[in-house]
Amino acid sequence: MVRHLSICAAVLMLALAPMRSQAAEEDPRGAVGCLWMLYATLERNVRACDIGGDDPEFFEALQSGVDRIEAFIFRNSDTTEADLERFLVRHDELAIKLGIDICAPQSETLKMYKTLREHFGAEGLTRNINEVLEVERPVLSNPCL
């Protein structure tokens, strides 16, 4: 498993995202494409660093959330599982090229994971994802951050 990944790399990869949207298109309910990019790369990074066991309930909520976001994407766009996997592979390749070690003690991955756990907890993360997914609509990547 690749150990050199970064949430920053996910943001840098927005131009390569499988869910394309024009800059003028924004969704005030939340950009499902962006949410997937952030949570899918975070979940992948947490697995690569083997830190999901620190809070199994939260990690399970993150995994379940990513699965539900992907199901939403498949229902509401032409994006395929292969498209999403291509994004993650390109993300991995870029992170390796940049030499980012996401498992370092001060890495963005560990900071983001800890912040999400402390801010949301498992129930809050699930509630947040539920709110974004409650209305079927086209999959956009804006607004992202």
Order of alpha helices (4+ residues) and beta strands (2+ residues): alpha-alpha-alpha-alpha-alpha-alpha
